[in-house]
Amino acid sequence: MARIELTPEENLKLLREIEANRAFILLAYQSDPALLKVADPQIRRLFENVQEVPREEPNGAGQE
């Protein structure tokens, strides 16, 4: 398989596409508990970690 060199702009576009696809897939798992139950163990661990980590308010709101 031949290696294709990408320009910096093409790399950035590819990274943005990957991130958009990742976000879509994670949203699908998050919105469908039945799908999450049959997901790969690594995917399930991602959601377990999200539930365990307390979310902070932006800009330190709520902190004294």
N, C-alpha and C positions, 0 to 999 in steps of 0.2 A: 504494500500500500504506500503510495507516494505521500510524502509530507508536504503540506501546503502552508506556506508562510502567510500570515495575516498581518495587515497593517495595524497600527495602534487603534485606529478608528474601528476597524473590523473586530478587533479583540474586545473593545468596549461594547460594541453592539451585541456581540455574542454573550458577554457576561450579563448584560441587561436582559437578554432573552432567557438565559438560564435562570436568573433571579426571578423573573416573572413566572416562568414555569414552576419553579420551586414554590413560590408563594401560592400559586393556583392549586398545586397538589396538596400542600399543607392545609389550605382552606377546605379542600374536599374532605380530607381526613377529619378535620376539626368539626365540620358540619354534619358528618355521618358517622355516629358511634359504631354502627354495624361494620362499616368499612374499616374503621380503626381497629376493631377486634381481630380482623384477619390480616392486618398489615404486618409487614416485616418487623421483627423485634426492635430494630434500630429506629424505625419510625415511631413505634409505641413509646420507646424511651424518650424521644424528643418531647412528646406530649406529657409524659410523667414529669419531666424536668420543668416544663413550663408551669404545670399546676403547683409544683412545690416551691418555686421561686416567687417570693412576694414582689409585686410590681410597685415601683416607686412612681410617684406623681411627677410629671415633667417640671423642670425648673425648681426642684426641691420643695414644691408645694406640700404643705402638711407637715413639714419639718420645723422644729423650733430651734 
